[in-house]
Amino acid sequence: MLKNLLYIISVLILSNVYCYSLNAQNNLHKNTTQIPFEAYKTIDDTLSIYDIIKSDSLFRSSNYFTDKTRPKDIYWIKIDFNKKLKIDSLWFLKSNNYAHASMFCFENKILVEKKFGLFDGSEKINSISHINRIPFKRNSLIKNQFIYLKIRRLRFSDRVMNWKFHYTSQPLNQSSQSNYLQKNIKNPVRKYIFTGVCLVMFILTFAFFITSRNFEFLFYSLYILWLFIYLNGPLLIANNIIFDDYNSTTHWFFQIAQILINLCYVYFVSFYLATKKDYPALNRVIKCIIYTLIIIIIIDSFFLYFKYFEAAIYIMNIQRLIMTLFGIGGMFYLLLTAKNRLAYFIVAGSFLFMIGTLGFFFTKSCDYMMAGATLEIIIFALGLAYKIHQEHKEKLLFEKESFINNCKALRAQINPHFIFNSLGSIQHLIVFEKKEAALKYLAKFSHLMRNLLENSIETNIVLSDEINLLYQYLELEALRFDASFEYAIHIDDTLNSDAEEVPMLIIQPFIENAILYGLLNKKGEDKKLNICFRKEKNYIICEVDDNGIGRSAAKNINSSYKKPTKSRGLELTEKRLQRFHKSEQKNIEIIDKINNHGEPIGTRVIIKIQTE
């Protein structure tokens, strides 16, 4: 839940910060005056400002240029301030950001060129909402009314008819800046808060990958990281993070960031949906997309290095077209072939992001695109949380089934062990021609086997049934050894044997050891075996107490009852108790009893069986 809250908080901050940034820029334009302009398009970079001044007839209204700009096109802009500047004070011309841009005007009666393009490096971006502001005075105007601009678009293509230029006086500009600070003082703060939240969210998501080794966490964290870098370029540049100004290298980095966002997205989808196993057709398409994006990164880097900007724009448009087709096709494919609910999270998030992108395309308002991206990130985060929840449930179910199967397997190994010993006892009676005892033993043995088979499906049985099985086993052993020992089973009054469950035949191996090694090797007739059951907190305590010769003496005696091989029953019982217990607490305690003279007088085994 905490991780989901971090995701939701971060994406909401992203949406709010961006919208506030847009409102701030709109407020600035409300305090300025838009001015119409005329333009002249050429590809001749040798033309000087003097040539342009002599060619006023070549200029056309901005609405004349309906085609999109190309990197090789050079646009000369003529802005007419005829009778608009009433006083001779400091004014500012405001415009959007262009790759290469120059303003030609007079300064101290000399015609000068003032560069303000991003790639020109003449003005450092030092604000998270950077807008070009080029100062000039009334006496800076050419022919007392014109300012000429030389502009070249390199980063992307747009239409000249959509370009806008504003101007304002110094007092008004200061007023607008003051208004911006007063009304939007929280905007930069939220930007920095978003930065911190994003870094924390990236670290947490990446930490989930380190601990779980689930690659969907890795690529989701990288997806958010690159999305943050791409959307916060001005913030990173203004604070000397990664780059200290905008240039061709910066342009390459943020352009490649767009591709890396898509690359991390398709990798995330691949691992999140386990497409290799559940959606093989989609997995093949994703592989092709990944290879294509990697090739586009290489090609685009080549174009930008050699300044083939038009080819770079073209290859980026191809990349956008490929991702659009992949998004639409992938959504329909998942809707038709969805194997589980995870697919619907991908479909819903991608669909909302695409709707936001279409809203931006038709309205030119980034609010729609940011809203779509915000909803997409939230839905993907919820999808990851849902997948974690499902995997946790499956893991618990698997562990439960594994525990049951292991217990059944261990118990299945005990049953042959017990059967082998019982058949050996019957054989022993037959060999010594004790037919009546052998027949009685066989009858009781068959009755015991029937009870074992009836309870073989269940891993645990009720304690009262376990005690009945122990009684039957003890009768068999007493019959086998001519009632040479006495036995008794005691149940504490506080223990409800009909309500408690224990693993089947969990006590039998300890009773067998007590009889074979402790009692039968003892001389005389005083051979007693006491078995006690009691309840302590959430444990059933069973004590198997004999007055035999003790473990140390039993090791040194060669007996026909002593098995030459290691006791498998006791070893398997210890494993069963370890699997049955939820804690690492010791569950078997063996006490060697001694008298006042230090002589062994038997063995007590304490077995703790967890009930809850």
VOKOL-750789 format. One record per residue (C-alpha): residue in three letters; y, z, x; residue number from 1. Coordinates in steps of 0.05 Angstrom, whole numbers, plus 32768, in hexadecimal, padded with zeros to 4 digits. Example, Ala and Ser with C-alpha at 12.3 -4.5 7.8 and 13.67 -1.06 7.14 Angstrom:
2
PT  aa    v    w    u   i
PT ALA 7FA6 809C 80F6   1
PT SER 7FEB 808F 8111   2
END
This chain:
612
PT  aa    v    w    u   i
PT MET 8000 8000 8000   1
PT LEU 8030 8010 8039   2
PT LYS 8024 7FCC 8058   3
PT ASN 8031 7FAA 8015   4
PT LEU 8073 7FD0 800D   5
PT LEU 8089 7FB9 8052   6
PT TYR 807B 7F72 8041   7
PT ILE 80A0 7F75 7FFF   8
PT ILE 80DC 7F9A 801D   9
PT SER 80E2 7F68 8057  10
PT VAL 80E0 7F2A 802C  11
PT LEU 8112 7F47 7FFA  12
PT ILE 8141 7F55 8034  13
PT LEU 8138 7F0E 804C  14
PT SER 814A 7EF2 8008  15
PT ASN 8186 7F20 7FFE  16
PT VAL 81A2 7F15 8044  17
PT TYR 819F 7ECA 803E  18
PT CYS 81C0 7EC9 7FF9  19
PT TYR 81F7 7EF8 8013  20
PT SER 8202 7ECA 804E  21
PT LEU 820A 7E8F 801F  22
PT ASN 823B 7EB5 7FF3  23
PT ALA 8263 7EC9 8031  24
PT GLN 826B 7E81 8046  25
PT ASN 827D 7E6D 7FFF  26
PT ASN 82B2 7EA3 7FFE  27
PT LEU 82D0 7E87 803E  28
PT HIS 82D4 7E42 801F  29
PT LYS 82F5 7E5F 7FE1  30
PT ASN 832E 7E76 800D  31
PT THR 8336 7E32 802E  32
PT THR 834C 7DED 8016  33
PT GLN 831D 7DB2 8017  34
PT ILE 833C 7D72 802F  35
PT PRO 8324 7D2A 8024  36
PT PHE 8316 7CFD 8060  37
PT GLU 8305 7CB7 8073  38
PT ALA 82CF 7CA0 80A4  39
PT TYR 82BE 7C67 80D2  40
PT LYS 8276 7C5C 80E9  41
PT THR 8264 7C3C 812C  42
PT ILE 8230 7C3E 8162  43
PT ASP 8261 7C2E 819A  44
PT ASP 826B 7C6D 81C2  45
PT THR 829E 7C4B 81EF  46
PT LEU 82D5 7C4A 81BB  47
PT SER 830F 7C78 81CC  48
PT ILE 833E 7C9D 819E  49
PT TYR 8373 7C69 81AD  50
PT ASP 8346 7C32 8195  51
PT ILE 8338 7C59 8156  52
PT ILE 8381 7C67 8147  53
PT LYS 838E 7C1C 814A  54
PT SER 8356 7C0E 8119  55
PT ASP 836B 7C35 80DB  56
PT SER 8355 7BFC 80AF  57
PT LEU 830C 7C09 80C2  58
PT PHE 830A 7C4D 80A1  59
PT ARG 82E9 7C55 805C  60
PT SER 82E6 7C8C 8029  61
PT SER 82AE 7CBE 8033  62
PT ASN 828E 7CA7 7FF2  63
PT TYR 8284 7C63 8011  64
PT PHE 824D 7C7D 8040  65
PT THR 8210 7C87 8014  66
PT ASP 81DB 7C7C 804A  67
PT LYS 81C1 7CB6 8073  68
PT THR 81DB 7CC1 80B9  69
PT ARG 81B3 7CAE 80F6  70
PT PRO 81B7 7CCD 813C  71
PT LYS 81D2 7C8D 815B  72
PT ASP 820C 7C88 8129  73
PT ILE 8250 7CA1 813D  74
PT TYR 8280 7CB4 8106  75
PT TRP 82CB 7CB6 8110  76
PT ILE 82EC 7CE2 80DC  77
PT LYS 8335 7CDC 80C9  78
PT ILE 8354 7D17 80A4  79
PT ASP 8398 7D0C 8085  80
PT PHE 83C5 7D4A 8081  81
PT ASN 8401 7D23 8067  82
PT LYS 8432 7D56 804A  83
PT LYS 83FB 7D8A 8042  84
PT LEU 8410 7DB7 807C  85
PT LYS 8451 7DD6 8065  86
PT ILE 845D 7E02 80A2  87
PT ASP 8453 7DF9 80EC  88
PT SER 8423 7E33 80F9  89
PT LEU 83DB 7E3A 8111  90
PT TRP 83A9 7E19 80E5  91
PT PHE 835D 7E15 80E7  92
PT LEU 8330 7DDA 80D6  93
PT LYS 82EC 7DF1 80BD  94
PT SER 82AD 7DC7 80BA  95
PT ASN 8262 7DCA 80BD  96
PT ASN 823C 7DC9 80FE  97
PT TYR 8230 7D86 8120  98
PT ALA 8208 7D76 815F  99
PT HIS 8243 7D52 8180 100
PT ALA 828A 7D59 8165 101
PT SER 82D1 7D51 8180 102
PT MET 8316 7D59 8162 103
PT PHE 834F 7D2E 817C 104
PT CYS 8396 7D48 8175 105
PT PHE 83D5 7D55 819C 106
PT GLU 83DE 7D93 81C7 107
PT ASN 8420 7D9A 81EC 108
PT LYS 842E 7D52 81D9 109
PT ILE 83EE 7D3B 81FD 110
PT LEU 83B4 7D1C 81D5 111
PT VAL 8378 7D48 81E4 112
PT GLU 832F 7D4C 81CF 113
PT LYS 8313 7D8F 81B7 114
PT LYS 82C7 7D91 81B4 115
PT PHE 82A6 7DBE 8181 116
PT GLY 8260 7DA2 817B 117
PT LEU 8223 7DCD 8181 118
PT PHE 8207 7DA4 81BB 119
PT ASP 824B 7DA1 81DE 120
PT GLY 8248 7DEA 81F1 121
PT SER 8292 7DF2 81E8 122
PT GLU 828E 7E2B 81B7 123
PT LYS 8259 7E61 81B7 124
PT ILE 823B 7E77 8176 125
PT ASN 824E 7EC0 8170 126
PT SER 8245 7ECC 8126 127
PT ILE 8208 7ECE 80F9 128
PT SER 822F 7EA3 80C6 129
PT HIS 824F 7E73 80F8 130
PT ILE 8280 7E3F 80DE 131
PT ASN 82A9 7E12 810A 132
PT ARG 82F3 7E25 810B 133
PT ILE 831E 7DF6 8136 134
PT PRO 8367 7E0C 813E 135
PT PHE 83A1 7DDB 813A 136
PT LYS 83EC 7DD9 8128 137
PT ARG 8416 7DAB 80FF 138
PT ASN 8433 7D8B 813E 139
PT SER 83EB 7D7E 8155 140
PT LEU 83E3 7D48 8121 141
PT ILE 83DF 7CFF 8137 142
PT LYS 8419 7CD8 8118 143
PT ASN 842D 7D1B 80F9 144
PT GLN 83F5 7D17 80C5 145
PT PHE 83AF 7D07 80E2 146
PT ILE 8377 7D2A 8106 147
PT TYR 833D 7D01 8120 148
PT LEU 82F6 7D1A 8128 149
PT LYS 82BC 7CFA 814D 150
PT ILE 827A 7D11 8132 151
PT ARG 8231 7D02 8141 152
PT ARG 81F6 7D1E 811A 153
PT LEU 81B7 7D2A 8144 154
PT ARG 818F 7D63 8126 155
PT PHE 8183 7D44 80E1 156
PT SER 819B 7D0E 80B2 157
PT ASP 81CB 7D17 8078 158
PT ARG 8201 7CF1 8054 159
PT VAL 824A 7CED 8068 160
PT MET 825E 7CF2 801F 161
PT ASN 8244 7D3A 8020 162
PT TRP 826D 7D4F 805B 163
PT LYS 82A5 7D80 804D 164
PT PHE 82E2 7D95 8075 165
PT HIS 8310 7DD0 8065 166
PT TYR 8350 7DEA 8083 167
PT THR 8376 7E2B 807F 168
PT SER 83B1 7E4C 80A0 169
PT GLN 83AB 7E85 80D1 170
PT PRO 83C2 7EBC 80A0 171
PT LEU 8395 7EA2 806A 172
PT ASN 835C 7E9C 809B 173
PT GLN 8365 7EE4 80B1 174
PT SER 8367 7EF9 8068 175
PT SER 8327 7ED5 8059 176
PT GLN 8305 7EF3 8096 177
PT SER 831D 7F38 8080 178
PT ASN 8304 7F2A 803A 179
PT TYR 82C1 7F15 8057 180
PT LEU 82BB 7F55 807E 181
PT GLN 82CF 7F82 8044 182
PT LYS 82A2 7F61 8010 183
PT ASN 8267 7F52 803D 184
PT ILE 8267 7F8A 8070 185
PT LYS 821F 7F99 805E 186
PT ASN 8208 7F52 806A 187
PT PRO 8201 7F56 80B7 188
PT VAL 81E3 7F9B 80AF 189
PT ARG 81AE 7F80 8080 190
PT LYS 81A1 7F48 80B1 191
PT TYR 8192 7F7A 80E8 192
PT ILE 8168 7FA5 80B9 193
PT PHE 8140 7F68 80A7 194
PT THR 8136 7F5B 80F2 195
PT GLY 811B 7FA1 80FB 196
PT VAL 80EE 7F9E 80BE 197
PT CYS 80D3 7F5A 80D4 198
PT LEU 80C2 7F74 8119 199
PT VAL 809F 7FB1 80FC 200
PT MET 807A 7F86 80CA 201
PT PHE 8065 7F56 8102 202
PT ILE 804C 7F8F 812D 203
PT LEU 8026 7FAF 80F3 204
PT THR 8005 7F6D 80DF 205
PT PHE 7FF4 7F5E 8127 206
PT ALA 7FD8 7FA4 812F 207
PT PHE 7FAA 7F96 80F3 208
PT PHE 7F91 7F5A 8119 209
PT ILE 7F85 7F83 8158 210
PT THR 7F5D 7FB7 8132 211
PT SER 7F38 7F89 8101 212
PT ARG 7F35 7F48 8129 213
PT ASN 7F42 7F22 80E9 214
PT PHE 7F68 7EE4 80FD 215
PT GLU 7F8C 7EDD 80BA 216
PT PHE 7FB6 7F19 80CF 217
PT LEU 7FC7 7EF8 8111 218
PT PHE 7FDF 7EB7 80F3 219
PT TYR 8002 7ED8 80B9 220
PT SER 8029 7F04 80EA 221
PT LEU 803A 7EC6 8113 222
PT TYR 804E 7EA0 80D4 223
PT ILE 807F 7ED7 80C2 224
PT LEU 8099 7EDC 8109 225
PT TRP 80A8 7E91 810E 226
PT LEU 80C6 7E90 80C8 227
PT PHE 80F3 7EC9 80DD 228
PT ILE 8108 7EA6 811D 229
PT TYR 8116 7E65 80F9 230
PT LEU 813F 7E84 80C1 231
PT ASN 8166 7EB2 80F0 232
PT GLY 817B 7E81 8125 233
PT PRO 81C5 7E93 8123 234
PT LEU 81B4 7EDD 8129 235
PT LEU 8188 7ED2 8166 236
PT ILE 81BB 7EA5 8188 237
PT ALA 81F7 7ED1 8178 238
PT ASN 81D4 7F0D 8198 239
PT ASN 81BB 7EE7 81D6 240
PT ILE 8173 7EEE 81BE 241
PT ILE 8148 7EB4 81D8 242
PT PHE 8186 7E88 81E0 243
PT ASP 81D0 7E96 81EB 244
PT ASP 81EB 7E56 81CD 245
PT TYR 81D4 7E18 81A7 246
PT ASN 81C0 7DDD 81D1 247
PT SER 818A 7DA8 81D4 248
PT THR 8157 7DDC 81EC 249
PT THR 8169 7E0A 81B2 250
PT HIS 8163 7DD0 8182 251
PT TRP 811E 7DC0 819D 252
PT PHE 8108 7E08 8196 253
PT PHE 811D 7E10 814E 254
PT GLN 8102 7DCC 813B 255
PT ILE 80BE 7DDE 815A 256
PT ALA 80C2 7E20 8134 257
PT GLN 80BF 7DF9 80F3 258
PT ILE 807D 7DDA 8109 259
PT LEU 8062 7E1D 8122 260
PT ILE 8070 7E3B 80DD 261
PT ASN 8044 7E05 80BD 262
PT LEU 8010 7E0C 80F4 263
PT CYS 8009 7E57 80EA 264
PT TYR 8008 7E4B 809E 265
PT VAL 7FCC 7E1C 80A0 266
PT TYR 7FA8 7E4A 80D1 267
PT PHE 7FB5 7E85 80A3 268
PT VAL 7F9A 7E5E 8067 269
PT SER 7F5C 7E4B 808E 270
PT PHE 7F4A 7E91 80A3 271
PT TYR 7F61 7EB2 8062 272
PT LEU 7F37 7E86 8036 273
PT ALA 7EFD 7E7F 8068 274
PT THR 7F01 7E34 805E 275
PT LYS 7ECB 7E26 8091 276
PT LYS 7E98 7E48 8064 277
PT ASP 7EB5 7E44 801D 278
PT TYR 7EDF 7E04 801F 279
PT PRO 7EC2 7DD4 8053 280
PT ALA 7EEA 7D98 8039 281
PT LEU 7F2B 7DBE 803D 282
PT ASN 7F17 7DD8 8081 283
PT ARG 7F10 7D90 809B 284
PT VAL 7F55 7D7F 8081 285
PT ILE 7F73 7DBE 80A0 286
PT LYS 7F55 7DAA 80E4 287
PT CYS 7F76 7D66 80DE 288
PT ILE 7FB8 7D87 80CB 289
PT ILE 7FB4 7DB6 8107 290
PT TYR 7FA6 7D7D 8138 291
PT THR 7FDE 7D54 8118 292
PT LEU 8011 7D8D 811E 293
PT ILE 7FFF 7D98 8167 294
PT ILE 8008 7D4E 8175 295
PT ILE 804B 7D4F 8150 296
PT ILE 8062 7D89 817C 297
PT ILE 8052 7D61 81BA 298
PT ILE 8072 7D21 81A0 299
PT ASP 80B0 7D44 8186 300
PT SER 80B9 7D68 81C9 301
PT PHE 80B4 7D25 81EC 302
PT PHE 80E8 7D05 81BF 303
PT LEU 8119 7D3E 81C6 304
PT TYR 8110 7D41 8211 305
PT PHE 8124 7CF8 8217 306
PT LYS 8158 7D00 81E0 307
PT TYR 8136 7CD1 81AE 308
PT PHE 8155 7CF8 8175 309
PT GLU 8149 7CC4 813F 310
PT ALA 80FF 7CC2 8150 311
PT ALA 80FE 7D0F 8150 312
PT ILE 811C 7D10 810A 313
PT TYR 80E9 7CDC 80F4 314
PT ILE 80AD 7D03 810F 315
PT MET 80C7 7D44 80EE 316
PT ASN 80CC 7D1F 80AB 317
PT ILE 8084 7D09 80B4 318
PT GLN 8070 7D51 80C1 319
PT ARG 8094 7D68 8081 320
PT LEU 8072 7D30 8059 321
PT ILE 802D 7D43 8074 322
PT MET 8037 7D8D 8063 323
PT THR 8051 7D7B 801D 324
PT LEU 8014 7D50 800F 325
PT PHE 7FE6 7D85 802C 326
PT GLY 8007 7DBB 8001 327
PT ILE 8001 7D93 7FC0 328
PT GLY 7FBB 7D7A 7FCE 329
PT GLY 7FA4 7DBF 7FE6 330
PT MET 7FBD 7DE1 7FA7 331
PT PHE 7F98 7DB1 7F79 332
PT TYR 7F59 7DB6 7FA3 333
PT LEU 7F59 7E02 7FA2 334
PT LEU 7F66 7E04 7F57 335
PT LEU 7F2A 7DD8 7F4B 336
PT THR 7EFA 7DF8 7F7D 337
PT ALA 7F12 7E40 7F84 338
PT LYS 7ED8 7E6D 7F9A 339
PT ASN 7EFE 7EAE 7F8F 340
PT ARG 7F42 7ECB 7F7F 341
PT LEU 7F5B 7EC4 7FC6 342
PT ALA 7F67 7E79 7FB9 343
PT TYR 7F97 7E89 7F80 344
PT PHE 7FC4 7EB1 7FAE 345
PT ILE 7FCB 7E74 7FDC 346
PT VAL 7FD7 7E46 7FA1 347
PT ALA 800B 7E73 7F80 348
PT GLY 8031 7E80 7FC1 349
PT SER 8032 7E37 7FD7 350
PT PHE 8045 7E1F 7F91 351
PT LEU 8081 7E4E 7F8D 352
PT PHE 8099 7E3B 7FD2 353
PT MET 8093 7DF1 7FC0 354
PT ILE 80BB 7DFC 7F80 355
PT GLY 80F1 7E1E 7FA8 356
PT THR 80F2 7DE4 7FD9 357
PT LEU 80FA 7DB2 7FA0 358
PT GLY 8132 7DDD 7F83 359
PT PHE 8156 7DD8 7FC6 360
PT PHE 814A 7D8D 7FC9 361
PT PHE 8169 7D80 7F85 362
PT THR 81A0 7DB4 7F84 363
PT LYS 81AF 7DBC 7FCF 364
PT SER 81AF 7E07 7FC4 365
PT CYS 8186 7E2E 7FF6 366
PT ASP 817E 7E67 7FC3 367
PT TYR 8143 7E42 7FA4 368
PT MET 811F 7E37 7FE5 369
PT MET 8129 7E7E 7FFC 370
PT ALA 8111 7E99 7FB9 371
PT GLY 80D3 7E6F 7FBF 372
PT ALA 80C6 7E85 8006 373
PT THR 80D1 7ECE 7FF2 374
PT LEU 809E 7ECA 7FB9 375
PT GLU 806D 7EA5 7FE6 376
PT ILE 806F 7EDB 801C 377
PT ILE 8067 7F12 7FE8 378
PT ILE 802C 7EF0 7FC7 379
PT PHE 800A 7EE2 800A 380
PT ALA 8014 7F2C 801D 381
PT LEU 7FF4 7F41 7FDB 382
PT GLY 7FBC 7F10 7FE8 383
PT LEU 7FAE 7F30 802B 384
PT ALA 7FAE 7F75 800C 385
PT TYR 7F7E 7F5C 7FD6 386
PT LYS 7F50 7F3F 800B 387
PT ILE 7F51 7F80 8032 388
PT HIS 7F3F 7FA5 7FF3 389
PT GLN 7F05 7F75 7FE3 390
PT GLU 7EEA 7F78 802A 391
PT HIS 7EEE 7FC4 8028 392
PT LYS 7EC6 7FC5 7FE7 393
PT GLU 7E93 7F94 8003 394
PT LYS 7E8D 7FBD 8043 395
PT LEU 7E80 7FFD 801C 396
PT LEU 7E4C 7FDA 7FF1 397
PT PHE 7E2B 7FBD 802E 398
PT GLU 7E2A 8000 8051 399
PT LYS 7E0C 8020 8013 400
PT GLU 7DD6 7FEB 800D 401
PT SER 7DC9 7FEE 8058 402
PT PHE 7DC2 803A 8054 403
PT ILE 7D91 8035 801A 404
PT ASN 7D68 7FFF 803C 405
PT ASN 7D66 8025 807E 406
PT CYS 7D4F 8063 805A 407
PT LYS 7D19 803C 8036 408
PT ALA 7D03 801C 8077 409
PT LEU 7CFF 8060 809B 410
PT ARG 7CDA 807E 8060 411
PT ALA 7CAA 8043 8060 412
PT GLN 7C9A 8054 80A8 413
PT ILE 7C8C 809D 8096 414
PT ASN 7C5C 808B 805D 415
PT PRO 7C2B 8065 808B 416
PT HIS 7C31 809E 80BC 417
PT PHE 7C1E 80D1 8086 418
PT ILE 7BE8 80A4 806A 419
PT PHE 7BC9 809A 80AF 420
PT ASN 7BC6 80E5 80BA 421
PT SER 7BA8 80F2 8075 422
PT LEU 7B72 80BD 807E 423
PT GLY 7B64 80DB 80C2 424
PT SER 7B59 811E 80A1 425
PT ILE 7B29 80FF 806E 426
PT GLN 7B04 80DD 80A7 427
PT HIS 7B01 8120 80CB 428
PT LEU 7AE0 8141 808E 429
PT ILE 7AAE 8108 8086 430
PT VAL 7A9B 810A 80D0 431
PT PHE 7A8C 8154 80CB 432
PT GLU 7A65 8147 808A 433
PT LYS 7A93 816E 805D 434
PT LYS 7A89 813E 8022 435
PT GLU 7AA1 816C 7FEB 436
PT ALA 7AE1 817C 8011 437
PT ALA 7AEA 8132 8021 438
PT LEU 7AE3 811E 7FD8 439
PT LYS 7B13 8154 7FC1 440
PT TYR 7B43 8140 7FF9 441
PT LEU 7B3E 80F7 7FE4 442
PT ALA 7B4D 8108 7F9B 443
PT LYS 7B8B 812F 7FAE 444
PT PHE 7B9F 80FA 7FE0 445
PT SER 7B9B 80C3 7FAB 446
PT HIS 7BC4 80ED 7F7B 447
PT LEU 7BF8 80F7 7FB1 448
PT MET 7BF9 80AC 7FC1 449
PT ARG 7C05 809D 7F77 450
PT ASN 7C41 80CB 7F77 451
PT LEU 7C5B 80AB 7FB7 452
PT LEU 7C55 8065 7F9A 453
PT GLU 7C78 8079 7F59 454
PT ASN 7CB3 8093 7F81 455
PT SER 7CB3 805B 7FB5 456
PT ILE 7CEB 8034 7F95 457
PT GLU 7D1D 806D 7F99 458
PT THR 7D3C 8083 7FDB 459
PT ASN 7D46 80CA 7FC3 460
PT ILE 7D1F 80F5 7F93 461
PT VAL 7D2D 8136 7F6E 462
PT LEU 7D21 8173 7F98 463
PT SER 7CED 818D 7F66 464
PT ASP 7CC4 814D 7F6E 465
PT GLU 7CCA 8153 7FBA 466
PT ILE 7CB0 819A 7FB6 467
PT ASN 7C75 8183 7F8B 468
PT LEU 7C64 814E 7FBF 469
PT LEU 7C67 8184 7FF5 470
PT TYR 7C37 81B0 7FCC 471
PT GLN 7C06 8176 7FC6 472
PT TYR 7C0C 8168 8011 473
PT LEU 7C00 81B1 8022 474
PT GLU 7BC3 81B4 7FF4 475
PT LEU 7BA7 8178 801A 476
PT GLU 7BB4 8198 805D 477
PT ALA 7B98 81DB 8047 478
PT LEU 7B5A 81B7 802C 479
PT ARG 7B54 8190 806D 480
PT PHE 7B54 81CF 8098 481
PT ASP 7B29 81FB 806B 482
PT ALA 7B64 8226 8053 483
PT SER 7B6E 8240 8099 484
PT PHE 7BB8 824E 808B 485
PT GLU 7BE3 8269 8053 486
PT TYR 7C20 8247 8038 487
PT ALA 7C58 8256 8007 488
PT ILE 7C96 8231 7FED 489
PT HIS 7CD2 825B 7FD7 490
PT ILE 7D0E 8240 7FB0 491
PT ASP 7D4D 8268 7FAC 492
PT ASP 7D65 827A 7F66 493
PT THR 7DAA 825A 7F73 494
PT LEU 7D8A 8216 7F81 495
PT ASN 7D7C 81E9 7F46 496
PT SER 7D42 81BF 7F5F 497
PT ASP 7D45 8190 7F23 498
PT ALA 7D8E 817D 7F30 499
PT GLU 7D8E 8171 7F7B 500
PT GLU 7D76 8132 7F9E 501
PT VAL 7D59 812D 7FE4 502
PT PRO 7D3B 80F5 800E 503
PT MET 7CF2 80ED 7FFD 504
PT LEU 7CC0 8110 802C 505
PT ILE 7CF8 8128 8059 506
PT ILE 7CD7 816D 8065 507
PT GLN 7C8E 8156 806D 508
PT PRO 7C90 8145 80B8 509
PT PHE 7CA9 818B 80CA 510
PT ILE 7C72 81AB 80A0 511
PT GLU 7C3E 817F 80C1 512
PT ASN 7C55 8194 8106 513
PT ALA 7C54 81DD 80F3 514
PT ILE 7C0C 81D8 80DB 515
PT LEU 7BEF 81AC 8112 516
PT TYR 7C12 81C9 814E 517
PT GLY 7C25 820F 813A 518
PT LEU 7BF1 822C 810A 519
PT LEU 7BB0 8209 8119 520
PT ASN 7BB3 821A 8163 521
PT LYS 7BBD 8264 8154 522
PT LYS 7B82 8292 8159 523
PT GLY 7B72 82C1 8121 524
PT GLU 7B7D 82BC 80D6 525
PT ASP 7BC6 82D0 80D0 526
PT LYS 7BE3 8289 80C9 527
PT LYS 7C1D 8284 809A 528
PT LEU 7C4D 824D 8088 529
PT ASN 7C8B 825B 805E 530
PT ILE 7CB9 8225 8042 531
PT CYS 7CFC 823C 8024 532
PT PHE 7D31 8214 7FFF 533
PT ARG 7D77 822E 7FF2 534
PT LYS 7DBD 8212 7FE4 535
PT GLU 7DFA 821C 8012 536
PT LYS 7E3A 81F9 7FFD 537
PT ASN 7E2A 81AF 7FFB 538
PT TYR 7DE8 81B5 8022 539
PT ILE 7DA0 81C4 8010 540
PT ILE 7D83 81EF 8047 541
PT CYS 7D38 81EB 8052 542
PT GLU 7D15 821A 8082 543
PT VAL 7CCF 820C 809B 544
PT ASP 7CB6 824C 80BA 545
PT ASP 7C72 8256 80DB 546
PT ASN 7C53 828F 8103 547
PT GLY 7C2D 8261 8132 548
PT ILE 7C29 825F 817D 549
PT GLY 7C6E 8240 8187 550
PT ARG 7C83 81FE 81A5 551
PT SER 7C7E 8210 81EF 552
PT ALA 7C35 8228 81E8 553
PT ALA 7C23 81EC 81BC 554
PT LYS 7C38 81BC 81F3 555
PT ASN 7C04 81D9 8223 556
PT ILE 7BC9 81D9 81F4 557
PT ASN 7B98 819F 81EE 558
PT SER 7B83 819C 81A6 559
PT SER 7B5E 8169 817C 560
PT TYR 7B99 816E 814B 561
PT LYS 7BCC 815E 8180 562
PT LYS 7BE1 8114 817F 563
PT PRO 7BE4 80F2 81C3 564
PT THR 7C20 80C8 81AE 565
PT LYS 7C66 80DE 819D 566
PT SER 7C70 80F7 8155 567
PT ARG 7C8F 80BD 812F 568
PT GLY 7C97 80E4 80EF 569
PT LEU 7CC7 8117 810D 570
PT GLU 7CEF 80E1 8131 571
PT LEU 7CF6 80B7 80F2 572
PT THR 7D0A 80F4 80C9 573
PT GLU 7D42 8104 80F9 574
PT LYS 7D5C 80BD 80F1 575
PT ARG 7D58 80C2 80A5 576
PT LEU 7D80 8103 80A5 577
PT GLN 7DB5 80E3 80D3 578
PT ARG 7DBD 80A9 80A3 579
PT PHE 7DBD 80D7 8066 580
PT HIS 7DF3 8105 8081 581
PT LYS 7E3C 80F0 807C 582
PT SER 7E52 811D 80B5 583
PT GLU 7E3E 8122 80FE 584
PT GLN 7E2A 816B 80F5 585
PT LYS 7DE6 817E 8111 586
PT ASN 7DB3 817F 80D9 587
PT ILE 7D73 8198 80FA 588
PT GLU 7D6D 81DA 811F 589
PT ILE 7D2C 81F2 813F 590
PT ILE 7D26 823C 8150 591
PT ASP 7CEE 8257 817D 592
PT LYS 7CDD 829C 8163 593
PT ILE 7CCA 82D3 8195 594
PT ASN 7CB7 831D 818F 595
PT ASN 7CD5 8358 81B4 596
PT HIS 7CAA 8348 81F1 597
PT GLY 7CC3 8301 81F5 598
PT GLU 7C83 82E3 81DC 599
PT PRO 7C84 82A7 81AC 600
PT ILE 7C73 82B9 8164 601
PT GLY 7C80 8277 8141 602
PT THR 7CB5 8243 8132 603
PT ARG 7CEC 823C 80FD 604
PT VAL 7D0A 81F8 80EC 605
PT ILE 7D4A 81F6 80C4 606
PT ILE 7D5A 81B3 80A2 607
PT LYS 7D9E 81A7 8082 608
PT ILE 7DA0 8171 804B 609
PT GLN 7DE5 815C 8032 610
PT THR 7DEA 8158 7FE7 611
PT GLU 7E31 813C 7FDD 612
END
